[in-house]
Amino acid sequence: MTKTIYILNGPNLNLLGKRQPDIYGHATLEDVEALCASAAKDAGCDIVFCQSNHEGDLIDWIHEARDAASGIVINPAAFTHTSVAILDALNTFDGPVVEIHISQVHKREAFRHHSYVSMRADGVLAGFGIDGYAMAVSQVAKMIPA
Ligand code: DHK
């Protein structure tokens, strides 16, 4: 059966391409979805691609993924640095989790250096722009048990 990867995006990523392009680039979230779909196809997986500005939506999708997905790629955006609730939700998920950031958060403000999600993530990518999503999808696909 084809494995499904949930790709979850947090607040303000709907504005990708318009928002601080010097930091986040000119590509849109639709471009990111196309990149993820292509990487998943290469890996023989399906994707469910979601974005929300609301913490609870991300938590609900993680709960849904418990039954519907074999792996999760997540860019929690600002919730990375604040959300124990997203960490707790990810801790209920059994499959591989890869955390991705478009920017190199460790070169930025000190408050971006800490990630609650990293306490659960099996791998973390930061600073590769939107290409990091394709890397995250192919890595998560490799980590899914056969
Ligand atoms: C995106 C955000 O919106 C920020 O809040 C994070 C992350 C970094 C990114 O680089 O994708 O600090």
Residues whose N, C-alpha, C, O or C-beta is under 5 A from the ligand:
A	BS01	DHK	P11 N12 A77 A78 I100 H101 I102 S103 R112
